[in-house]
Amino acid sequence: MTEPLSVNAALFLLPTLDETDVKIRGILHFEFEDLALYHHPKSERKEGCGSSIWIEVGMGSLTFDEEACSRLNGKLVTVEGTLRSPDASFGGCGHMSLWPAAVLARTLERA
């Protein structure tokens, strides 16, 4: 993979990157009902969740390392995983379908 995409760039390219492996850099929000990657710099963000991507992990025994994610909350991170468009029946991703896309994360590390 090349340099990480910004959140806004990943969202702009979503129609062509849907279901592909990506590397995205942004600010981690690891909070109740707000597990997402937000665009950096903040001055370029759209309102609400418009410049953010919901982060999810697969089903089963894999889960987030809550201690590590708590330490990275609010920090610039890079996430590698599969970028996904929202399910058509929901119209968005994540809690209350507020996010315009999701990334099925494989790795998350400080940028």
N, CA and C atoms as a LAMMPS dump frame, in Angstrom:
ITEM: TIMESTEP
0
ITEM: NUMBER OF ATOMS
333
ITEM: BOX BOUNDS ff ff ff
-5.0000000000000000e+02 5.0000000000000000e+02
-5.0000000000000000e+02 5.0000000000000000e+02
-5.0000000000000000e+02 5.0000000000000000e+02
ITEM: ATOMS id mol type element x y z
1 1 1 N 0.834 -1.192 0
2 1 2 C 0 0 0
3 1 3 C 0.871 1.244 0
4 2 1 N 0.317 2.302 -0.491
5 2 2 C 1.025 3.568 -0.554
6 2 3 C 0.738 4.376 0.708
7 3 1 N 0.942 5.658 0.62
8 3 2 C 0.669 6.546 1.749
9 3 3 C -0.79 6.437 2.174
10 4 1 N -1.061 6.596 3.47
11 4 2 C -2.462 6.532 3.918
12 4 3 C -3.296 7.657 3.32
13 5 1 N -4.552 7.351 3.071
14 5 2 C -5.51 8.357 2.627
15 5 3 C -5.999 9.152 3.819
16 6 1 N -6.406 10.386 3.588
17 6 2 C -7.121 11.126 4.622
18 6 3 C -8.546 10.575 4.654
19 7 1 N -9.27 10.853 5.716
20 7 2 C -10.657 10.412 5.813
21 7 3 C -11.479 11.018 4.678
22 8 1 N -11.33 12.315 4.444
23 8 2 C -12.102 12.964 3.37
24 8 3 C -11.781 12.352 2.002
25 9 1 N -10.519 12.032 1.745
26 9 2 C -10.148 11.421 0.467
27 9 3 C -10.769 10.034 0.335
28 10 1 N -10.741 9.253 1.408
29 10 2 C -11.343 7.914 1.371
30 10 3 C -12.841 8.004 1.094
31 11 1 N -13.512 8.967 1.712
32 11 2 C -14.949 9.134 1.479
33 11 3 C -15.232 9.596 0.05
34 12 1 N -14.411 10.478 -0.484
35 12 2 C -14.581 10.953 -1.852
36 12 3 C -14.42 9.795 -2.849
37 13 1 N -13.469 8.9 -2.536
38 13 2 C -13.176 7.778 -3.428
39 13 3 C -13.991 6.525 -3.1
40 14 1 N -14.919 6.617 -2.162
41 14 2 C -15.696 5.46 -1.723
42 14 3 C -16.335 4.67 -2.869
43 15 1 N -16.918 5.321 -3.878
44 15 2 C -17.519 4.526 -4.957
45 15 3 C -16.531 3.588 -5.654
46 16 1 N -15.271 3.977 -5.747
47 16 2 C -14.275 3.119 -6.399
48 16 3 C -13.499 2.253 -5.415
49 17 1 N -13.467 2.635 -4.139
50 17 2 C -12.711 1.876 -3.133
51 17 3 C -13.568 0.933 -2.3
52 18 1 N -14.874 0.916 -2.529
53 18 2 C -15.768 0.065 -1.745
54 18 3 C -15.306 -1.392 -1.793
55 19 1 N -15.208 -1.999 -0.599
56 19 2 C -14.795 -3.405 -0.441
57 19 3 C -13.357 -3.663 -0.865
58 20 1 N -12.507 -2.634 -0.809
59 20 2 C -11.085 -2.826 -1.097
60 20 3 C -10.275 -2.522 0.157
61 21 1 N -9.043 -3.015 0.17
62 21 2 C -8.142 -2.744 1.287
63 21 3 C -7.595 -1.33 1.178
64 22 1 N -7.632 -0.627 2.295
65 22 2 C -7.175 0.764 2.342
66 22 3 C -6.356 0.989 3.603
67 23 1 N -5.631 2.077 3.579
68 23 2 C -4.928 2.584 4.76
69 23 3 C -5.398 4.019 4.909
70 24 1 N -5.982 4.347 6.084
71 24 2 C -6.564 5.673 6.296
72 24 3 C -5.985 6.278 7.568
73 25 1 N -5.645 7.557 7.509
74 25 2 C -5.096 8.269 8.672
75 25 3 C -6.115 9.289 9.156
76 26 1 N -6.307 9.357 10.476
77 26 2 C -7.216 10.327 11.065
78 26 3 C -7.145 10.3 12.581
79 27 1 N -8.017 11.057 13.199
80 27 2 C -8.079 11.149 14.654
81 27 3 C -9.046 10.089 15.171
82 28 1 N -8.578 9.261 16.085
83 28 2 C -9.402 8.195 16.642
84 28 3 C -10.355 8.735 17.696
85 29 1 N -11.613 8.388 17.569
86 29 2 C -12.611 8.592 18.625
87 29 3 C -12.964 7.203 19.129
88 30 1 N -12.613 6.91 20.366
89 30 2 C -12.915 5.613 20.972
90 30 3 C -13.769 5.891 22.196
91 31 1 N -15.046 6.113 21.924
92 31 2 C -15.986 6.471 22.97
93 31 3 C -17.285 5.697 22.759
94 32 1 N -18.125 5.655 23.776
95 32 2 C -19.412 4.99 23.685
96 32 3 C -20.205 5.571 22.517
97 33 1 N -20.649 4.714 21.606
98 33 2 C -21.434 5.093 20.432
99 33 3 C -20.703 6.048 19.482
100 34 1 N -19.402 6.133 19.591
101 34 2 C -18.599 6.962 18.681
102 34 3 C -17.232 6.308 18.506
103 35 1 N -17.208 5.213 17.762
104 35 2 C -15.982 4.477 17.483
105 35 3 C -15.648 4.727 16.023
106 36 1 N -14.874 5.784 15.796
107 36 2 C -14.696 6.244 14.418
108 36 3 C -13.356 6.94 14.23
109 37 1 N -13.036 7.134 12.967
110 37 2 C -11.843 7.848 12.546
111 37 3 C -12.301 9.165 11.929
112 38 1 N -11.812 10.29 12.447
113 38 2 C -12.224 11.626 11.993
114 38 3 C -11.108 12.28 11.19
115 39 1 N -11.512 13.066 10.204
116 39 2 C -10.557 13.73 9.325
117 39 3 C -9.63 14.647 10.122
118 40 1 N -8.384 14.686 9.662
119 40 2 C -7.374 15.593 10.202
120 40 3 C -6.765 16.325 9.012
121 41 1 N -6.66 17.64 9.033
122 41 2 C -6.893 18.549 10.155
123 41 3 C -8.379 18.874 10.36
124 42 1 N -8.669 19.24 11.578
125 42 2 C -10.042 19.532 11.981
126 42 3 C -10.654 20.66 11.144
127 43 1 N -9.838 21.607 10.712
128 43 2 C -10.339 22.758 9.94
129 43 3 C -10.961 22.344 8.604
130 44 1 N -10.669 21.134 8.13
131 44 2 C -11.207 20.657 6.859
132 44 3 C -12.394 19.712 7.032
133 45 1 N -12.862 19.543 8.251
134 45 2 C -13.968 18.619 8.508
135 45 3 C -15.311 19.199 8.109
136 46 1 N -16.192 18.309 7.637
137 46 2 C -17.589 18.662 7.398
138 46 3 C -18.323 18.55 8.728
139 47 1 N -19.541 19.069 8.779
140 47 2 C -20.316 19.032 10.024
141 47 3 C -20.715 17.61 10.383
142 48 1 N -20.952 17.404 11.68
143 48 2 C -21.41 16.112 12.179
144 48 3 C -20.415 15.009 11.883
145 49 1 N -20.919 13.91 11.365
146 49 2 C -20.082 12.751 11.043
147 49 3 C -19.676 12.718 9.578
148 50 1 N -19.91 13.797 8.841
149 50 2 C -19.646 13.845 7.415
150 50 3 C -18.207 13.651 7.011
151 51 1 N -17.279 13.856 7.941
152 51 2 C -15.854 13.649 7.67
153 51 3 C -15.301 12.597 8.615
154 52 1 N -16.034 11.507 8.762
155 52 2 C -15.575 10.434 9.643
156 52 3 C -16.023 9.083 9.107
157 53 1 N -15.319 8.053 9.542
158 53 2 C -15.584 6.686 9.105
159 53 3 C -15.702 5.805 10.343
160 54 1 N -16.803 5.082 10.447
161 54 2 C -17.045 4.145 11.543
162 54 3 C -15.995 3.03 11.477
163 55 1 N -15.489 2.613 12.64
164 55 2 C -14.507 1.527 12.695
165 55 3 C -15.187 0.3 13.285
166 56 1 N -15.028 -0.827 12.596
167 56 2 C -15.589 -2.078 13.113
168 56 3 C -14.552 -3.183 13.002
169 57 1 N -14.779 -4.254 13.783
170 57 2 C -13.953 -5.454 13.694
171 57 3 C -14.878 -6.609 13.349
172 58 1 N -14.309 -7.71 12.912
173 58 2 C -15.115 -8.86 12.53
174 58 3 C -15.819 -9.496 13.714
175 59 1 N -16.692 -10.407 13.389
176 59 2 C -17.435 -11.137 14.412
177 59 3 C -16.549 -12.244 14.987
178 60 1 N -16.915 -12.723 16.148
179 60 2 C -16.187 -13.829 16.742
180 60 3 C -15.301 -13.376 17.877
181 61 1 N -14.161 -14.018 18.001
182 61 2 C -13.305 -13.77 19.154
183 61 3 C -12.436 -12.532 19.022
184 62 1 N -12.331 -11.952 17.815
185 62 2 C -11.528 -10.746 17.653
186 62 3 C -12.311 -9.536 18.141
187 63 1 N -11.622 -8.667 18.846
188 63 2 C -12.257 -7.462 19.363
189 63 3 C -11.207 -6.368 19.495
190 64 1 N -11.625 -5.199 19.92
191 64 2 C -10.697 -4.094 20.139
192 64 3 C -9.917 -4.308 21.428
193 65 1 N -8.674 -3.895 21.437
194 65 2 C -7.897 -3.836 22.675
195 65 3 C -8.299 -2.512 23.323
196 66 1 N -9.252 -2.594 24.258
197 66 2 C -9.832 -1.375 24.829
198 66 3 C -8.799 -0.496 25.518
199 67 1 N -7.832 -1.099 26.187
200 67 2 C -6.804 -0.309 26.877
201 67 3 C -5.951 0.47 25.873
202 68 1 N -5.531 -0.206 24.806
203 68 2 C -4.712 0.462 23.784
204 68 3 C -5.517 1.542 23.069
205 69 1 N -6.772 1.237 22.724
206 69 2 C -7.61 2.216 22.025
207 69 3 C -7.917 3.421 22.916
208 70 1 N -8.094 3.193 24.199
209 70 2 C -8.324 4.307 25.127
210 70 3 C -7.112 5.229 25.166
211 71 1 N -5.917 4.65 25.133
212 71 2 C -4.694 5.465 25.129
213 71 3 C -4.572 6.266 23.832
214 72 1 N -5.089 5.722 22.73
215 72 2 C -4.987 6.39 21.426
216 72 3 C -6.156 7.326 21.139
217 73 1 N -7.162 7.329 22.004
218 73 2 C -8.322 8.192 21.799
219 73 3 C -7.889 9.651 21.67
220 74 1 N -8.329 10.3 20.575
221 74 2 C -7.968 11.697 20.335
222 74 3 C -6.627 11.882 19.652
223 75 1 N -5.948 10.787 19.341
224 75 2 C -4.623 10.85 18.711
225 75 3 C -4.736 10.536 17.212
226 76 1 N -3.73 10.964 16.472
227 76 2 C -3.633 10.667 15.047
228 76 3 C -3.19 9.22 14.886
229 77 1 N -4 8.419 14.183
230 77 2 C -3.721 6.997 13.995
231 77 3 C -3.861 6.628 12.522
232 78 1 N -3.372 5.454 12.2
233 78 2 C -3.558 4.878 10.873
234 78 3 C -4.288 3.558 11.043
235 79 1 N -5.348 3.378 10.264
236 79 2 C -6.134 2.143 10.28
237 79 3 C -5.981 1.474 8.922
238 80 1 N -5.688 0.177 8.939
239 80 2 C -5.685 -0.609 7.709
240 80 3 C -6.857 -1.565 7.76
241 81 1 N -7.577 -1.676 6.653
242 81 2 C -8.701 -2.586 6.615
243 81 3 C -9.479 -2.447 5.325
244 82 1 N -10.684 -2.982 5.332
245 82 2 C -11.548 -2.969 4.158
246 82 3 C -12.568 -1.852 4.281
247 83 1 N -12.553 -0.933 3.327
248 83 2 C -13.498 0.177 3.312
249 83 3 C -14.835 -0.324 2.794
250 84 1 N -15.92 0.085 3.455
251 84 2 C -17.251 -0.399 3.083
252 84 3 C -18.25 0.743 2.979
253 85 1 N -19.072 0.663 1.934
254 85 2 C -20.221 1.569 1.809
255 85 3 C -21.311 1.094 2.762
256 86 1 N -22.234 1.981 3.109
257 86 2 C -23.331 1.56 3.979
258 86 3 C -24.26 0.559 3.296
259 87 1 N -24.872 -0.288 4.094
260 87 2 C -25.911 -1.194 3.614
261 87 3 C -27.069 -0.327 3.123
262 88 1 N -27.569 -0.605 1.956
263 88 2 C -28.629 0.213 1.354
264 88 3 C -29.877 0.298 2.226
265 89 1 N -30.145 -0.722 3.022
266 89 2 C -31.348 -0.703 3.871
267 89 3 C -31.195 0.2 5.086
268 90 1 N -29.951 0.614 5.404
269 90 2 C -29.728 1.498 6.555
270 90 3 C -29.378 2.921 6.149
271 91 1 N -28.671 3.085 5.057
272 91 2 C -28.314 4.415 4.585
273 91 3 C -27.119 5.026 5.28
274 92 1 N -26.524 4.324 6.212
275 92 2 C -25.343 4.809 6.911
276 92 3 C -24.717 3.66 7.676
277 93 1 N -23.615 3.945 8.326
278 93 2 C -22.887 2.927 9.09
279 93 3 C -22.827 3.327 10.56
280 94 1 N -22.565 2.349 11.401
281 94 2 C -22.359 2.62 12.815
282 94 3 C -23.63 2.914 13.579
283 95 1 N -23.443 3.446 14.77
284 95 2 C -24.551 3.749 15.67
285 95 3 C -25.538 4.69 15
286 96 1 N -26.793 4.285 14.947
287 96 2 C -27.88 5.057 14.35
288 96 3 C -27.618 5.425 12.885
289 97 1 N -26.733 4.664 12.234
290 97 2 C -26.406 4.871 10.811
291 97 3 C -25.949 6.296 10.509
292 98 1 N -25.179 6.88 11.42
293 98 2 C -24.754 8.27 11.264
294 98 3 C -23.528 8.463 10.371
295 99 1 N -22.733 7.399 10.159
296 99 2 C -21.473 7.548 9.441
297 99 3 C -21.634 7.183 7.972
298 100 1 N -20.964 7.906 7.075
299 100 2 C -21.126 7.671 5.638
300 100 3 C -20.408 6.424 5.107
301 101 1 N -19.553 5.812 5.93
302 101 2 C -18.818 4.616 5.519
303 101 3 C -18.28 3.929 6.772
304 102 1 N -17.775 2.716 6.569
305 102 2 C -17.147 1.974 7.661
306 102 3 C -15.855 1.364 7.148
307 103 1 N -14.959 1.067 8.081
308 103 2 C -13.759 0.324 7.733
309 103 3 C -13.697 -0.881 8.672
310 104 1 N -13.586 -2.074 8.071
311 104 2 C -13.403 -3.3 8.832
312 104 3 C -11.913 -3.38 9.114
313 105 1 N -11.531 -3.012 10.33
314 105 2 C -10.125 -2.806 10.674
315 105 3 C -9.37 -4.115 10.907
316 106 1 N -8.157 -4.153 10.382
317 106 2 C -7.206 -5.236 10.67
318 106 3 C -6.117 -4.756 11.606
319 107 1 N -5.674 -3.504 11.384
320 107 2 C -4.656 -2.935 12.253
321 107 3 C -5.026 -1.49 12.585
322 108 1 N -4.588 -1.049 13.738
323 108 2 C -4.772 0.327 14.184
324 108 3 C -3.517 0.691 14.956
325 109 1 N -2.817 1.713 14.494
326 109 2 C -1.583 2.117 15.178
327 109 3 C -1.404 3.624 15.131
328 110 1 N -0.619 4.107 16.058
329 110 2 C -0.356 5.547 16.112
330 110 3 C 0.39 5.974 14.861
331 111 1 N -0.035 7.071 14.283
332 111 2 C 0.59 7.575 13.046
333 111 3 C 1.85 8.353 13.363
